[in-house]
Amino acid sequence: MGLDRHPVERYGKWIKNAVQGDLGMAARGGATINDMVKSRLPNSALLAGFAFLIAVPSSLLCGILAGTRPDSKFDRIVSVGSLLAISIPEFIIGVILMMVFATKLGWFPSSTIMLPGESILTTPKVLVLPTLTITGALFAYILRMARANVMEVMESNYVRTAILKGISTRQVVFKHVLPNALIPTITVIANNVGWMFGGIIVVEFVFAYPGIGSLLIMAIDTRDMRLLQSTALVIAAIYAFANLGADLAYGLLNPRVRVGQ
């Protein structure tokens, strides 16, 4: 393992091998880190994907409706609800959902412990509570950003002029408000993709979910520095690519930020 070498030299060698796709061997178990990451990463991607598909459309819809109807009953309800969802940590939400739907009602399992031969896809019930836990905070962040952007655009002069010209509210919202209000929201959505793979660590720990986050926790418990570095590198790479995707999408949606030839 090269423990007789200087830490800087060992780290440099690890970086060199990591760039070539070799993350090394785990300190315990004799398995390669590449295989461990490959077996866990799809599970985390599946969990994050379901949460993303549920949270993004619903939060955008609620944010647009609340932003176009400020101070309405619906606006007040979603504003207070989203504030509560942001204020409560994910592990608290997970524990509450576990107590209600797993312990009290018995609708879903409280953990993701599976029998040999089973997988996440063959036991879809294990995805429900972790997905709802991640969806809550993600829904609240995107909703509040979409609502604030829609309200800001609705107060702009060109929108007021369009309304005074007699254009229907529906046309104003779809043709003028949404294209301008959703551009900043794209950045928030992309940033939350990276956040999901970072914040998913706590959720996977609470529900014993076999993903990349629980692999990181295992590396900390076993003091496996190579495994810890590798899982942190994977999460950081996902976050970086999510931000890159946000920049590219922002340039496509907003021609003013495109770099000239």
N, C-alpha and C positions, 0 to 999 in steps of 0.2 A: 504493500500500500504506500510505500515511500514515506513512512513516518519519520525516517531518519533525515529527511531533507527539510530545508527551510520552508515555512508555511507559504511564503511568497512564491517559491519555486513550485511547490505542489499546486498552488492555485493557478499559476500560469499554465502548468501542464494540463490541469483539468479544463481550463478555458480552451486550450488548443484542441483537446479531444472532443469537447462539447461542440465546437464549431464544425467538426468533422462528423457529428452525429453520434459520437460515442460518449455516453454519460457515465460509464464505468460500472462497477459492481457495488451492490449494497453491502453494508458492513455486516449485516446478519442475513442468514437465509441462503446466501450463495446465488441469488438471482440477479440478473442484470437490471439496471435501473431503466433502461430502454423498455424492457418487457413490462416492468411494473407500471411505468407511465402509460404505455400503450393499453394496458388492461384497465386502467382507472380513468383515463381522460375521456373515452367515449361516454362513460356513465355521467361524468360531470357535464359534458356537452349536451347530453340528453336532458338532464335536469334543468340546465340553464336555458336550453332551447324551448322547452315547454313553458317555463316561466316567462320567457321573452315573448312567445306567441300569445300568451294570455294577457300580459301586462301592457304591451305596447298599443295594440288596437283599442283596448278598453280605456286606457288612460288618456289617449289622444281624443277619443270620442267624448269622454267626460270633461276633459280640459277645454275642448272647443265649445261644448254646450255651456259650461260654466262661464267661460270668457265672453261669450256672446250674450249672456244673460246675467250680468253682474248684479250682486245684491239680491238675487232671487233665492227662493227656498232651496232649490237644487244647488245653487252656488255655495250657499252657507253650509249645506250638509257635506258636500265633497271637500270644501276647504277645511272644515273641522276634522273630518275623517282622515284626510291626507296628512294633516298636521300630527294627528295622533299616530298614524302609521310611521311617520318619519321619526317621531320622538321615542317610540318603543324599540329597543334593540331587537335584532332578528332572533336571538336565542330565546328571548322572553316570548315573542310571538310563537316560536316553535313549541315551547313548553306549554303555552296556553292551548294551542291547537292539539297537542298531544293529550293533554288532560281531558279536553272536551270530546274530541272525536275518536280517540283511541282508548282512553281509560273509562270514561263515562258511557259513551255511546257504543264503543266497540266497532265502529264502522271501518276503521283503517288500522293497520299495524303501527305500533309505536316506534319500531326500528326496522332496519333494512336487512336483518339477518335472514339469509336464504339457505335452503338445503342444497347439498351437492347436486349439480346438474341444472339448478334453477338460474335464471338471469333476471335482469331488470325488466326485460320485455315480456317474460313469461309470468311475472308477478307485478302487473302495473299498479296495483294498489299501494305499493311501497313508495310510489312517486308522488302521491297526492299531497300528503302533508308537507314534505320538503318543498314541493313546487309552490304551494300556497304561501309558505313562509317567505320565500324569496320574492314572490309576486307582490306581496303587500308593500314592502318598502320600494320596490321598483315602480310599481303603479303610482305611488304617492309622489315620488320625485318627478316623473315624467308629466303627471297630471298638473302639478303646480307650475312647472315650466311652461307647458302648453297654455295653461290658463293665463299666466302673466303675459306671454307673448301675444296672445289673441287680444287681450284687453288693451295692450299698448298699441297694436295696429289699429284696433277699432277707434282709438282716439286720434289717429293721424288725420291730417287735412284732406288727403286724397280720398279716404274712405268717407269722410263727412260730405265731401263734394259729390261723390257718387250717390250717396243716399239722398242728398238734396235734389239731384237731377231726376229722382224718381225711380232709380234702379231698385229692383226688389232686394230685400235683405238676403235672400238665398243666393242671388247672383253676386252680391257684394262679398259675401262670406267666401264663396267658392272661388271667385275669380281674383279677388284683391286681398282678402284677409289671410286665408290659409297659405297661399304660396309664400307670403312674407313672414307669417308667424311660425311656420313649421321649420324654417331654415335653422334658427338657433336651437330648436328642439332636437334636430338631428344630431348635433354634437353631444347633447345630454344623453340621448339614447345610446350612442356609440360608446361614450364614457362608461355608461352603466353596464355595457357588455363586459368590459374589463373588470368593473366593480363586482359583477356577479361571480366571476371566477376567483376574486379575492375574498369577497364576503361570503362566498359559498362554503368557506372553510368551517365557519362556526355552525352553519346549518348541517353540513355533513357530519360534524362531530356530534351534534345533538341527536340526530336520527341514525347514527352509525351507518351512514351511506357510503358505499365503497367507491369514492371518487378521488379526484386529485387533491382535494382539501384534506380528506382524512389521511391520505398518504403523507401529506406535509406534517400533520399532527403526529403520525407514527414516527416520522423521521426525527421530530423533536423529542419524543418520548425515548427513543432508542439512541439518541445522540449520534445519529448517522449524518455526518456533515455532507457527504457526497449526495445522499438522497435529498437532504434539505436544500442544498444548492440547486440541484436539478429541478425539483418541483417549483422552487421560487423562480428559476429561470423560465420554466414553461408558463407560469402565470404571468410573469412580466412580459414575455413575448406576446401572449394573447392580448394583454392590455395595450401594448404598443401597436399591434396590427389593428386593433379596434379603433384606436385614435387615428391611425393612417386612413382607415376606411371612412372615418368621419370627415377628415380633411378632403378626401376625394369626393365624397357625396356633397359636401358643402360647396365645392367648386362647380359641380354639375348643376346644383340647384340655384346657385347665385352667380351669374356671369360676371358680376363686378369684382369678384375675388380671383378670377382666373388670371394666370400669368400670361402676358402677351408673348407672342413669338419674337 
